[in-house]
């Protein structure tokens, strides 16, 4: 049993390309359609109702293109809307929070994990709850870093200005003092986080800068690789793998109980769609994929600019350890 249809991958902008890259590495025989809602990014500073509405519209556009599964490669959408999206669509819908939380809980040595994410993701406490589900003994320090996504969307991923913004954003989790000389998270050096979870798929595009600022003693975790592995399992369990797929080996196609494929493999295809600026999207996509994706297509989704939404609730840093 197999399914040649593509996998739909959705993000509020270019950040989900980090997940797409891992999906292509993990399941190279699968076709994909990526949709970035760049015109309305960032989602992380929007009210929850708006995030749900925008996510639904974007995924409707992917479902209309007959995808066989959806990867919500946006932490904000996963945190706020995943339950609604799973109820709406009669096909598998995979988020990025649970796989990242599992990896972080297995990575930490001192059981102290810092999470940086958008205000909406932090407000939901989705990572806190997911990490606690995996290991209740892990202390989770959540911190909103809203300045990072707009920087990535603008194509700014390195340089002195980026380093300064990242250093300021990470300071509370690294035990540095604020302008009044007080620690935001008052932990002694021996009790500070040893693992930093990048709770937004835009953030891996800043990974080199984040790693340099955080220092070599802090492990950096993102959900892209874990999500790709979870997707491979989901496709296998549901009989949705592309024709010609085998999880055996070149020497033994039936290795580990998997039979040799009975259908001829079809060359995968990949489409990239954006609601925003084509050239800005191409610049990031070209940096990540080279010539693998020669073009990007513009799409439109219903404009909701005129809607009245609940008042925005700026989210401060959160410290949750219970």
N, C-alpha and C positions, 0 to 999 in steps of 0.2 A: 504494500500500500504506500502510495506516495502522492505528492501534491506539487505541481510545477508553479503554482502561483507565487507571487513575491511576498516578502515580509514587509509590512509597513512600519516605519520608524518615525516617530514624531518628537519634536522638541520646539521650545519657544523660539529658538534661533539656531546658531551654529554649534552650540555646546554638544548637542546630541551626535554630532559628527564623530566625537570621541568614542561613543558607543557603537556607531555604525562601523568604524574602523575595526573594532574588536570583533564585531559580528562577522565581518567579511573574512577576518583571519580564522575565526573559530569554525564557521560553516561556509567555506568558500564556494560550495556548489549552489548556494541559495541566491535567488534574485532579491533585490530590495527596491523599495520606493521610500525615499526620505523626504519629509516635509518639515521645513523650518518656518515658523510663524514670525519671521524677523520683523515684520511691519508692526507687530504689537508687543515685541520684546522690550523690556524684561517682564516676565510674569511675576517674578518674586516680590515685587512691591505693590501688586494689585490685590484688591479684595478677593476673598475666596469665591464668591459668586461669579465674578468676572473670569477668574481662572477656569472654573468649571465650564462656563459658556464658551470661552475661546478654545479650550481643549476639545470640547465636543464638536465644535465646528470644524476644527482642523482634522480630527480623526474621522469625521463624516466624509471629508474629502478623500482620505485614504481608503476607507471602506468602499466608497464609490468606484475605486480603481481595482476592486476585487482582490484585496490582499487576504492572505490566509491566517495571519496573526499580526498583532500590533505590539510593538515595543514602545512604551511611553518613556522616552529617553530624556525626560525632563523631571527633575526632582520635585519641583513645585507642583506640577500636574499630578505626579505620583502621590505626593503627600496629601493633596487637597481633593483630587477628583478620581482616583483609581477605582474606588468602590462604585461610583456612579457609572464610570465607563464600562466596567465589567458587567454591570446590570444592563447596559444599553445595547451591547453588541454580542451577537451569537458567534463569537470566535475568541480564541485565547488572547488575553491582554496581559502583558508582563510589564511590571514597573521596575524601577532601578534602586529603590530604597532597601528592600529586603536583602538582595544579593550583596550590596555594599556593607550593610550592617553585619551580616554573617562574616565577611572578610575582616572587618575591623575588630570584631569580638575575638577572632582567632589570632589576630596579629599582635594585639597589645600584650605586653609582658608585665606591666605594673597595674593592669586593670584600670587605666585612666585614658579615656578616649576623648579627644576634642573633635567637635563637628563644626565646620563652617558651611553656611548655606544662605539662601535668600531669606528675607524676613518671613515670607509665607511658609516656607518649609520649617523654619525654626518655630514659628507660631503653632504649627500643627504637632510638634514634638514627635513626628513620625520616626525619626532616627533614634531618638531617645527610647521610644517604646520598642522599636525593632531590635536594638542592641540589648535592651533589658530582657527581651524574650529569649535571646540567644544565651545570655549570661547575666543573671541578675546581680552578680557581684561587681560588674564593670561600672565605674563611675563615668557618667557622660556629661561633658561640658559643652553646651550648645552656644553658638555665637553667630549672630547675623552679620553678613559682610556684603551689603547691597552695592558697594562701589565696584565690585569686580565684574559683574556681568556686562554692564554698559561698556566697560573697557574692552572686553573680549569682542563684543558685538561690533565695536569700532575698529577691530583689527589690531588693537594694542596688546601685545603679549610679551614684550620684553623692553628693555631700556630703563634708564634711571627713573623716569616718571612712574613707570609701572612698578618698579621695585619699591619706590617710596609709598605708593598706595597699598601694596601688598603688606609691607612692613607695618603700616599703621593699622591695617585690618586685622593682622594676626597678633598684634601686641597683647591684647587681653588674655589670649590663650597661652602665650609664652611667658607669662608671669612678669611682664613689664609694667611699670607704673604709668598712671594716667597724668594728665596735666596738673592735677592737685597733689601729685606725689604718692597716690594711693594705688595699691594693686586692685585691678578690676576683679580678678579671681585670686584672692590672697592665699596662694599655696606656696609652701617652701619648695626649694629647688628639687628636693628628693621626692616630692609628691605631685610634680607637674605631669602633664600628659606625655605619653611616649608614642602615641599614635594620633595622626591627624586625618580625619575622614573628609574628603572633598565632597560635600553634600550637594553639589551642583555640577552638571555635566559640562558646563562652561569652564570650570576651574582646572581640569587637567590641561587645558591649553596654556595655563599659567604654571604648570607643574615645576618647571625648571626654576622659576623665580620663587615659588612657594617653598620648594625644597631648600634653596639657598638661604631664605629668611628663617625657616624653621630650624635648620641645622641638621647635622647628620645623625643626631641621637633620636630624632623623631621620625617614625615610619609614616610615609604618605600612602594613603589608601584611597582609591576611587572605585566606583562601581562598574566601570565599563567592562572589564574582563570577566568579572563575576556574572554580570548580566548576560554576556554572550554565552557563557557556559550554561546558565540556566535556560536560555533560549534553545540551545541545542538539545537539552533534555526534554524540554516542552514539546519540541517538534517530533522527537523520537517517540515519546509516550503517546502522542496524539496521532501518530501515523501521518505526519505532515511534511516529512523530509522530501527534498527535491528528488526527482527521478535519477537513479544511478547512484544514490548515496549509499555508502557502506561504512560501518564503523569497525570493520576488520582491518587487516594490514595488507600491504602489498604481497607478502609471502603467503598469507592465509586470509582469504576474504571472509571466512567464517569464524575468525578469531573471536573469542569470548562469546560465542553463541550467536553471532550475527551472520546471517546468510549473505552470500554474494548477491549483488543487485540483479534483478531480472529485467530492469528497464534501462534503456540507453540514457546516459547523462545528457542533459541539454545545457549549452553554455549559458551561464547566468547573465542577467541584465541588471543594470543599476540606473535608477532615475533619481535626480535630486531636484526638489521643488522648493521655492521660497516665496513668501508673500511680500518680501522686502526688496532691498536694493540688490540687483543681480551682480554687479561688479564687486560689491563688498562681500557677498557670499562666495563668489568665485575665488576671491583672493584667499580666503580661509580654506576652502575646499582644495584648491590647488596646492597650498602649503602642506596639507595632510595627505592627499592622494596622488599628487602629481598629475599625470595624464590619464589616470584610470577613469576619471569622470570628465569627459571633454566639454560638457555643457550643463547648464543649469536652466531650469524652466521657471518662469514667473507664473504664479497662480493667485487667484483672488478668493477671499473668504468674505462672508457678509460683514460689513462694517458695523461695529457696535459703539462707535464713538459718541453717539448721541444719547446713549443709555444713561440713566441715573443709577449710580451704585452706592452701596453703603459707605459711610465715611471710612477713610483709610486709618489704620491703626499702626503707627510706627512701632516697630518691634525692637526693644532693647536687647542687650545680651541676656542670655538665660543661663543660670547655673542650676542644673538638676542632678541630684546624686542619689535619689531614693527611688 
